[in-house]
Amino acid sequence: MRTTVDIDRHLLKRLRDEAHQKGLSFKAVVNRTLRRGLEPAPSSAQPYECPTFRMGAPLRPIDKGLALADALEDEETTRKLAQRE
């Protein structure tokens, strides 16, 4: 089927370069590229899992965020006051 498509200049150059390098027609490279882009991702790909590490028990309860922030701020204020003396 024939159609008109506006292709960005840099993409057009890449398509033409690939056609030239592989000895294929421009049409074949465009069709192959479109096919690859429209195919669903392979289901054999493993989902990414981020490694986790045990860090030991927390030094303070972390279930109450504002209380933890207050305690940390109080400690920092105390440390700064101690440095002045």
N, C-alpha and C positions, 0 to 999 in steps of 0.2 A: 504494500500500500504506500502511496506517495503522500507526504504531508510536508508542511513548512514549519520549521522550528527555529527559533532564535537561540543560538548557543553562545554563551560567553566566550570571548576571544581566547582566554587562557585554557578553557576546557576544549575548545576546538583544536587548539595547537596540540594539547595532550593526546586527543583522539587521533589526529593525523600522524603524530609522531609514533604512536603505538601501532597504527596500521602500517606505517612504513617499516618499523623495526621487525614486525612479525610477518610481513609480506602478505597482509590481508587487505581486503577492500575496506574503505571507510565505512560503508554500509554494514559490513560484517562486524567491525569493531563496535559501532554504535549499538547494533542489535544485541551483541553479547554483553556489553556494559549495561544496557537497560534490563536485560534478563537477570543479570546478577543482582542488580539493585532492587528488583521487584521480588526476588525469591525470599521466602521467609528464612529467618536465621536458623542455622542448623540446631536441632534439638539436642545434639550430642555435646554441646558446649556445657562445661561444668560451671555452675554458678560460683561467683567469687565469694570466698569466705575469708573474712578478716581474722587473723589469729588473735586470740585473747590470752591474757596472762593473769595469774592470781597475784594480787598486790598486797595480800594480808588484810587484816581487819582495819577499818578506818580509825583514825585517832580521835575523831569526833563523830557524833551521829550526823549522817548526811541526808536524812530523810526530811529535815526541815531546813530548806535553803536559806531563808532569811535569817534564822537563828545562827546558822553557820557563818553567813556573811558578817553578821554583827560581831561574832566571836573573833573572826579573823581581823576585822577592822580594829577591835579593841586591842588585840595583841600588837598590831602594827603601831597604833598610837602609843601604847606603853613602851614599845621598843624605841620609838623616836624620842620620847621624853627621856628615856634612860640614856640615850646618846648625848643629850644636851648637858647632862650633869658631869 
